[in-house]
Amino acid sequence: MTAADKMLNDWLRDAHAMEEQALTMLKGQQSRLENYPELRERINEHIAETERHAQMIRSCLERRNTATSGMKDAGAC
């Protein structure tokens, strides 16, 4: 594996962990927005977008025969 491949894999794992952290944060906000239906709807849309982003990054990692970082993803909880 070249240095560029390693760097790209590291970047993709970091990006996936950031998406997982964003999901944790957004889902926490979602539960506190009962009295703000418009904002709650936008948070729901953002959650769906973020889930798609995480899936796209996982797909990139799979195509590169690389796994996500369990340790970094665990930091999202």
BADREN-727118 format. One record per atom (N, C-alpha, C, CB): residue number from 0; residue in one letter; chain; z, y, x. Coordinates in Angstrom, 2 decimals. Glycine has a CB too. Example, Ala and Ser with C-alpha at 12.3 -4.5 7.8 and 13.67 -1.06 7.14 Angstrom:
<rs>
<r 0, "A", "A", <7.80, -5.69, 13.19>>
<r 0, "A", "A", <7.80, -4.50, 12.30>>
<r 0, "A", "A", <7.80, -3.30, 13.20>>
<r 0, "A", "A", <9.05, -4.47, 11.31>>
<r 1, "S", "A", <7.08, -2.25, 12.85>>
<r 1, "S", "A", <7.14, -1.06, 13.67>>
<r 1, "S", "A", <7.87, 0.03, 12.90>>
<r 1, "S", "A", <5.72, -0.60, 14.08>>
</rs>
This chain:
<rs>
<r 0, "M", "A", <0.00, -1.18, 0.86>>
<r 0, "M", "A", <0.00, 0.00, 0.00>>
<r 0, "M", "A", <0.00, 1.24, 0.90>>
<r 0, "M", "A", <1.24, 0.00, -0.98>>
<r 1, "T", "A", <-0.87, 2.17, 0.59>>
<r 1, "T", "A", <-0.94, 3.39, 1.38>>
<r 1, "T", "A", <0.19, 4.34, 0.99>>
<r 1, "T", "A", <-2.30, 4.07, 1.19>>
<r 2, "A", "A", <0.39, 5.32, 1.83>>
<r 2, "A", "A", <1.42, 6.33, 1.54>>
<r 2, "A", "A", <1.08, 7.07, 0.25>>
<r 2, "A", "A", <1.54, 7.33, 2.72>>
<r 3, "A", "A", <-0.20, 7.32, 0.01>>
<r 3, "A", "A", <-0.61, 8.01, -1.22>>
<r 3, "A", "A", <-0.32, 7.14, -2.45>>
<r 3, "A", "A", <-2.12, 8.36, -1.17>>
<r 4, "D", "A", <-0.55, 5.82, -2.35>>
<r 4, "D", "A", <-0.23, 4.93, -3.47>>
<r 4, "D", "A", <1.26, 4.93, -3.76>>
<r 4, "D", "A", <-0.70, 3.50, -3.16>>
<r 5, "K", "A", <2.05, 4.86, -2.71>>
<r 5, "K", "A", <3.50, 4.86, -2.88>>
<r 5, "K", "A", <3.96, 6.17, -3.53>>
<r 5, "K", "A", <4.21, 4.66, -1.53>>
<r 6, "M", "A", <3.41, 7.28, -3.07>>
<r 6, "M", "A", <3.79, 8.57, -3.63>>
<r 6, "M", "A", <3.40, 8.68, -5.10>>
<r 6, "M", "A", <3.13, 9.71, -2.83>>
<r 7, "L", "A", <2.20, 8.20, -5.45>>
<r 7, "L", "A", <1.77, 8.23, -6.84>>
<r 7, "L", "A", <2.66, 7.35, -7.71>>
<r 7, "L", "A", <0.29, 7.78, -6.97>>
<r 8, "N", "A", <2.98, 6.15, -7.23>>
<r 8, "N", "A", <3.87, 5.26, -7.98>>
<r 8, "N", "A", <5.24, 5.91, -8.17>>
<r 8, "N", "A", <4.02, 3.92, -7.26>>
<r 9, "D", "A", <5.77, 6.51, -7.13>>
<r 9, "D", "A", <7.07, 7.20, -7.24>>
<r 9, "D", "A", <6.98, 8.32, -8.26>>
<r 9, "D", "A", <7.51, 7.77, -5.86>>
<r 10, "W", "A", <5.90, 9.09, -8.22>>
<r 10, "W", "A", <5.74, 10.19, -9.16>>
<r 10, "W", "A", <5.66, 9.68, -10.59>>
<r 10, "W", "A", <4.48, 11.01, -8.82>>
<r 11, "L", "A", <4.90, 8.61, -10.80>>
<r 11, "L", "A", <4.79, 8.04, -12.15>>
<r 11, "L", "A", <6.14, 7.53, -12.65>>
<r 11, "L", "A", <3.75, 6.91, -12.17>>
<r 12, "R", "A", <6.90, 6.87, -11.78>>
<r 12, "R", "A", <8.24, 6.40, -12.19>>
<r 12, "R", "A", <9.14, 7.57, -12.53>>
<r 12, "R", "A", <8.88, 5.54, -11.08>>
<r 13, "D", "A", <9.08, 8.64, -11.73>>
<r 13, "D", "A", <9.87, 9.84, -12.02>>
<r 13, "D", "A", <9.45, 10.45, -13.35>>
<r 13, "D", "A", <9.73, 10.87, -10.90>>
<r 14, "A", "A", <8.15, 10.54, -13.59>>
<r 14, "A", "A", <7.64, 11.12, -14.84>>
<r 14, "A", "A", <8.10, 10.29, -16.03>>
<r 14, "A", "A", <6.10, 11.21, -14.82>>
<r 15, "H", "A", <8.08, 8.97, -15.89>>
<r 15, "H", "A", <8.54, 8.10, -16.98>>
<r 15, "H", "A", <10.03, 8.32, -17.25>>
<r 15, "H", "A", <8.27, 6.61, -16.65>>
<r 16, "A", "A", <10.81, 8.41, -16.20>>
<r 16, "A", "A", <12.25, 8.64, -16.37>>
<r 16, "A", "A", <12.50, 9.98, -17.06>>
<r 16, "A", "A", <12.97, 8.60, -15.00>>
<r 17, "M", "A", <11.72, 11.00, -16.72>>
<r 17, "M", "A", <11.89, 12.30, -17.37>>
<r 17, "M", "A", <11.57, 12.22, -18.86>>
<r 17, "M", "A", <11.00, 13.36, -16.69>>
<r 18, "E", "A", <10.53, 11.47, -19.21>>
<r 18, "E", "A", <10.19, 11.31, -20.63>>
<r 18, "E", "A", <11.32, 10.58, -21.36>>
<r 18, "E", "A", <8.86, 10.53, -20.79>>
<r 19, "E", "A", <11.89, 9.56, -20.73>>
<r 19, "E", "A", <13.00, 8.84, -21.35>>
<r 19, "E", "A", <14.22, 9.74, -21.51>>
<r 19, "E", "A", <13.38, 7.60, -20.51>>
<r 20, "Q", "A", <14.48, 10.58, -20.53>>
<r 20, "Q", "A", <15.59, 11.53, -20.63>>
<r 20, "Q", "A", <15.34, 12.54, -21.75>>
<r 20, "Q", "A", <15.80, 12.27, -19.30>>
<r 21, "A", "A", <14.09, 12.99, -21.86>>
<r 21, "A", "A", <13.74, 13.93, -22.94>>
<r 21, "A", "A", <13.96, 13.28, -24.30>>
<r 21, "A", "A", <12.28, 14.40, -22.80>>
<r 22, "L", "A", <13.59, 12.01, -24.43>>
<r 22, "L", "A", <13.80, 11.31, -25.71>>
<r 22, "L", "A", <15.28, 11.25, -26.07>>
<r 22, "L", "A", <13.23, 9.91, -25.64>>
<r 23, "T", "A", <16.11, 10.95, -25.10>>
<r 23, "T", "A", <17.55, 10.90, -25.36>>
<r 23, "T", "A", <18.05, 12.25, -25.85>>
<r 23, "T", "A", <18.33, 10.48, -24.08>>
<r 24, "M", "A", <17.62, 13.31, -25.20>>
<r 24, "M", "A", <18.05, 14.65, -25.57>>
<r 24, "M", "A", <17.52, 15.04, -26.95>>
<r 24, "M", "A", <17.58, 15.66, -24.51>>
<r 25, "L", "A", <16.25, 14.78, -27.21>>
<r 25, "L", "A", <15.65, 15.15, -28.49>>
<r 25, "L", "A", <16.28, 14.38, -29.65>>
<r 25, "L", "A", <14.15, 14.89, -28.46>>
<r 26, "K", "A", <16.54, 13.11, -29.45>>
<r 26, "K", "A", <17.15, 12.32, -30.52>>
<r 26, "K", "A", <18.58, 12.79, -30.80>>
<r 26, "K", "A", <17.16, 10.83, -30.14>>
<r 27, "G", "A", <19.26, 13.27, -29.77>>
<r 27, "G", "A", <20.59, 13.85, -29.99>>
<r 27, "G", "A", <20.52, 15.13, -30.80>>
<r 27, "G", "A", <21.26, 14.13, -28.65>>
<r 28, "Q", "A", <19.52, 15.96, -30.52>>
<r 28, "Q", "A", <19.34, 17.19, -31.29>>
<r 28, "Q", "A", <18.96, 16.88, -32.74>>
<r 28, "Q", "A", <18.26, 18.07, -30.64>>
<r 29, "Q", "A", <18.10, 15.90, -32.90>>
<r 29, "Q", "A", <17.61, 15.52, -34.22>>
<r 29, "Q", "A", <18.76, 15.23, -35.18>>
<r 29, "Q", "A", <16.68, 14.30, -34.13>>
<r 30, "S", "A", <19.77, 14.56, -34.67>>
<r 30, "S", "A", <20.88, 14.16, -35.53>>
<r 30, "S", "A", <21.76, 15.33, -35.95>>
<r 30, "S", "A", <21.72, 13.13, -34.83>>
<r 31, "R", "A", <21.62, 16.47, -35.28>>
<r 31, "R", "A", <22.46, 17.63, -35.60>>
<r 31, "R", "A", <21.72, 18.71, -36.38>>
<r 31, "R", "A", <23.01, 18.23, -34.33>>
<r 32, "L", "A", <20.53, 18.42, -36.87>>
<r 32, "L", "A", <19.71, 19.45, -37.52>>
<r 32, "L", "A", <19.54, 19.22, -39.02>>
<r 32, "L", "A", <18.36, 19.51, -36.86>>
<r 33, "E", "A", <20.54, 18.67, -39.66>>
<r 33, "E", "A", <20.42, 18.38, -41.09>>
<r 33, "E", "A", <20.14, 19.62, -41.92>>
<r 33, "E", "A", <21.68, 17.71, -41.60>>
<r 34, "N", "A", <20.68, 20.76, -41.52>>
<r 34, "N", "A", <20.54, 21.99, -42.29>>
<r 34, "N", "A", <19.33, 22.83, -41.88>>
<r 34, "N", "A", <21.78, 22.82, -42.15>>
<r 35, "Y", "A", <18.49, 22.31, -41.01>>
<r 35, "Y", "A", <17.31, 23.04, -40.53>>
<r 35, "Y", "A", <16.08, 22.13, -40.63>>
<r 35, "Y", "A", <17.52, 23.53, -39.05>>
<r 36, "P", "A", <15.58, 21.93, -41.84>>
<r 36, "P", "A", <14.51, 20.94, -42.04>>
<r 36, "P", "A", <13.23, 21.24, -41.26>>
<r 36, "P", "A", <14.18, 20.86, -43.50>>
<r 37, "E", "A", <12.86, 22.50, -41.11>>
<r 37, "E", "A", <11.63, 22.82, -40.38>>
<r 37, "E", "A", <11.79, 22.50, -38.89>>
<r 37, "E", "A", <11.27, 24.31, -40.55>>
<r 38, "L", "A", <12.93, 22.86, -38.34>>
<r 38, "L", "A", <13.18, 22.57, -36.93>>
<r 38, "L", "A", <13.30, 21.06, -36.72>>
<r 38, "L", "A", <14.46, 23.28, -36.45>>
<r 39, "R", "A", <13.96, 20.39, -37.65>>
<r 39, "R", "A", <14.10, 18.92, -37.54>>
<r 39, "R", "A", <12.73, 18.25, -37.56>>
<r 39, "R", "A", <14.97, 18.37, -38.70>>
<r 40, "E", "A", <11.82, 18.75, -38.41>>
<r 40, "E", "A", <10.47, 18.18, -38.46>>
<r 40, "E", "A", <9.74, 18.38, -37.14>>
<r 40, "E", "A", <9.66, 18.83, -39.60>>
<r 41, "R", "A", <9.90, 19.55, -36.54>>
<r 41, "R", "A", <9.24, 19.79, -35.25>>
<r 41, "R", "A", <9.84, 18.91, -34.16>>
<r 41, "R", "A", <9.36, 21.27, -34.84>>
<r 42, "I", "A", <11.15, 18.70, -34.20>>
<r 42, "I", "A", <11.79, 17.80, -33.24>>
<r 42, "I", "A", <11.24, 16.38, -33.44>>
<r 42, "I", "A", <13.35, 17.82, -33.41>>
<r 43, "N", "A", <11.07, 15.96, -34.69>>
<r 43, "N", "A", <10.49, 14.64, -34.96>>
<r 43, "N", "A", <9.09, 14.52, -34.36>>
<r 43, "N", "A", <10.44, 14.38, -36.48>>
<r 44, "E", "A", <8.29, 15.58, -34.51>>
<r 44, "E", "A", <6.95, 15.58, -33.92>>
<r 44, "E", "A", <7.03, 15.49, -32.39>>
<r 44, "E", "A", <6.17, 16.85, -34.33>>
<r 45, "H", "A", <7.95, 16.24, -31.83>>
<r 45, "H", "A", <8.12, 16.24, -30.37>>
<r 45, "H", "A", <8.56, 14.86, -29.88>>
<r 45, "H", "A", <9.15, 17.31, -29.94>>
<r 46, "I", "A", <9.42, 14.20, -30.63>>
<r 46, "I", "A", <9.84, 12.84, -30.27>>
<r 46, "I", "A", <8.63, 11.91, -30.25>>
<r 46, "I", "A", <10.91, 12.32, -31.27>>
<r 47, "A", "A", <7.79, 11.99, -31.26>>
<r 47, "A", "A", <6.59, 11.15, -31.31>>
<r 47, "A", "A", <5.67, 11.44, -30.12>>
<r 47, "A", "A", <5.83, 11.37, -32.64>>
<r 48, "E", "A", <5.49, 12.71, -29.80>>
<r 48, "E", "A", <4.66, 13.09, -28.65>>
<r 48, "E", "A", <5.24, 12.53, -27.35>>
<r 48, "E", "A", <4.54, 14.63, -28.55>>
<r 49, "T", "A", <6.54, 12.66, -27.20>>
<r 49, "T", "A", <7.20, 12.21, -25.98>>
<r 49, "T", "A", <7.13, 10.69, -25.86>>
<r 49, "T", "A", <8.66, 12.67, -25.95>>
<r 50, "E", "A", <7.27, 9.98, -26.98>>
<r 50, "E", "A", <7.13, 8.53, -26.95>>
<r 50, "E", "A", <5.71, 8.12, -26.52>>
<r 50, "E", "A", <7.45, 7.94, -28.34>>
<r 51, "R", "A", <4.72, 8.87, -27.00>>
<r 51, "R", "A", <3.33, 8.59, -26.57>>
<r 51, "R", "A", <3.16, 8.84, -25.08>>
<r 51, "R", "A", <2.32, 9.45, -27.37>>
<r 52, "H", "A", <3.74, 9.93, -24.59>>
<r 52, "H", "A", <3.65, 10.23, -23.15>>
<r 52, "H", "A", <4.28, 9.11, -22.33>>
<r 52, "H", "A", <4.33, 11.59, -22.83>>
<r 53, "A", "A", <5.46, 8.67, -22.73>>
<r 53, "A", "A", <6.14, 7.59, -22.00>>
<r 53, "A", "A", <5.28, 6.33, -22.00>>
<r 53, "A", "A", <7.53, 7.30, -22.63>>
<r 54, "Q", "A", <4.65, 6.02, -23.13>>
<r 54, "Q", "A", <3.80, 4.84, -23.21>>
<r 54, "Q", "A", <2.58, 4.98, -22.30>>
<r 54, "Q", "A", <3.36, 4.59, -24.66>>
<r 55, "M", "A", <1.97, 6.14, -22.28>>
<r 55, "M", "A", <0.81, 6.36, -21.41>>
<r 55, "M", "A", <1.20, 6.19, -19.94>>
<r 55, "M", "A", <0.22, 7.76, -21.64>>
<r 56, "I", "A", <2.36, 6.68, -19.56>>
<r 56, "I", "A", <2.80, 6.54, -18.17>>
<r 56, "I", "A", <3.08, 5.08, -17.86>>
<r 56, "I", "A", <4.07, 7.40, -17.91>>
<r 57, "R", "A", <3.74, 4.36, -18.81>>
<r 57, "R", "A", <3.96, 2.92, -18.60>>
<r 57, "R", "A", <2.64, 2.19, -18.40>>
<r 57, "R", "A", <4.73, 2.30, -19.79>>
<r 58, "S", "A", <1.62, 2.57, -19.18>>
<r 58, "S", "A", <0.30, 1.96, -19.04>>
<r 58, "S", "A", <-0.29, 2.21, -17.66>>
<r 58, "S", "A", <-0.65, 2.49, -20.13>>
<r 59, "C", "A", <-0.12, 3.42, -17.17>>
<r 59, "C", "A", <-0.60, 3.75, -15.82>>
<r 59, "C", "A", <0.10, 2.87, -14.78>>
<r 59, "C", "A", <-0.37, 5.25, -15.50>>
<r 60, "L", "A", <1.40, 2.74, -14.92>>
<r 60, "L", "A", <2.16, 1.92, -13.98>>
<r 60, "L", "A", <1.72, 0.46, -14.05>>
<r 60, "L", "A", <3.67, 2.04, -14.26>>
<r 61, "E", "A", <1.50, -0.04, -15.26>>
<r 61, "E", "A", <1.06, -1.42, -15.42>>
<r 61, "E", "A", <-0.30, -1.64, -14.75>>
<r 61, "E", "A", <0.98, -1.80, -16.90>>
<r 62, "R", "A", <-1.22, -0.70, -14.93>>
<r 62, "R", "A", <-2.54, -0.82, -14.30>>
<r 62, "R", "A", <-2.43, -0.81, -12.78>>
<r 62, "R", "A", <-3.45, 0.31, -14.77>>
<r 63, "R", "A", <-1.37, -0.19, -12.26>>
<r 63, "R", "A", <-1.15, -0.14, -10.81>>
<r 63, "R", "A", <-0.23, -1.28, -10.36>>
<r 63, "R", "A", <-0.54, 1.22, -10.40>>
<r 64, "N", "A", <0.06, -2.23, -11.27>>
<r 64, "N", "A", <0.95, -3.36, -10.97>>
<r 64, "N", "A", <2.30, -2.90, -10.45>>
<r 64, "N", "A", <0.29, -4.28, -9.96>>
<r 65, "T", "A", <2.83, -1.87, -11.09>>
<r 65, "T", "A", <4.11, -1.29, -10.71>>
<r 65, "T", "A", <4.97, -1.17, -11.96>>
<r 65, "T", "A", <3.93, 0.09, -10.02>>
<r 66, "A", "A", <6.26, -1.39, -11.81>>
<r 66, "A", "A", <7.18, -1.31, -12.95>>
<r 66, "A", "A", <7.83, 0.07, -13.00>>
<r 66, "A", "A", <8.26, -2.42, -12.85>>
<r 67, "T", "A", <8.41, 0.37, -14.17>>
<r 67, "T", "A", <9.19, 1.60, -14.28>>
<r 67, "T", "A", <10.45, 1.42, -13.46>>
<r 67, "T", "A", <9.53, 1.93, -15.78>>
<r 68, "S", "A", <11.17, 2.50, -13.24>>
<r 68, "S", "A", <12.42, 2.45, -12.49>>
<r 68, "S", "A", <13.56, 2.25, -13.47>>
<r 68, "S", "A", <12.62, 3.73, -11.65>>
<r 69, "G", "A", <14.11, 1.06, -13.51>>
<r 69, "G", "A", <15.23, 0.80, -14.41>>
<r 69, "G", "A", <16.42, 1.70, -14.14>>
<r 69, "G", "A", <15.65, -0.63, -14.30>>
<r 70, "M", "A", <16.67, 1.99, -12.87>>
<r 70, "M", "A", <17.80, 2.84, -12.51>>
<r 70, "M", "A", <17.58, 4.27, -13.01>>
<r 70, "M", "A", <18.02, 2.83, -10.99>>
<r 71, "K", "A", <16.38, 4.79, -12.79>>
<r 71, "K", "A", <16.09, 6.14, -13.25>>
<r 71, "K", "A", <16.08, 6.22, -14.77>>
<r 71, "K", "A", <14.76, 6.62, -12.70>>
<r 72, "D", "A", <15.51, 5.20, -15.41>>
<r 72, "D", "A", <15.48, 5.19, -16.87>>
<r 72, "D", "A", <16.90, 5.09, -17.43>>
<r 72, "D", "A", <14.62, 4.01, -17.38>>
<r 73, "A", "A", <17.75, 4.33, -16.76>>
<r 73, "A", "A", <19.14, 4.19, -17.22>>
<r 73, "A", "A", <19.88, 5.52, -17.16>>
<r 73, "A", "A", <19.88, 3.15, -16.37>>
<r 74, "G", "A", <19.47, 6.39, -16.26>>
<r 74, "G", "A", <20.07, 7.72, -16.17>>
<r 74, "G", "A", <19.79, 8.56, -17.39>>
<r 74, "G", "A", <19.58, 8.44, -14.94>>
<r 75, "A", "A", <18.84, 8.13, -18.20>>
<r 75, "A", "A", <18.50, 8.88, -19.41>>
<r 75, "A", "A", <19.51, 8.66, -20.52>>
<r 75, "A", "A", <17.12, 8.48, -19.88>>
<r 76, "C", "A", <20.32, 7.63, -20.43>>
<r 76, "C", "A", <21.25, 7.30, -21.51>>
<r 76, "C", "A", <22.53, 8.09, -21.41>>
<r 76, "C", "A", <21.56, 5.83, -21.51>>
</rs>
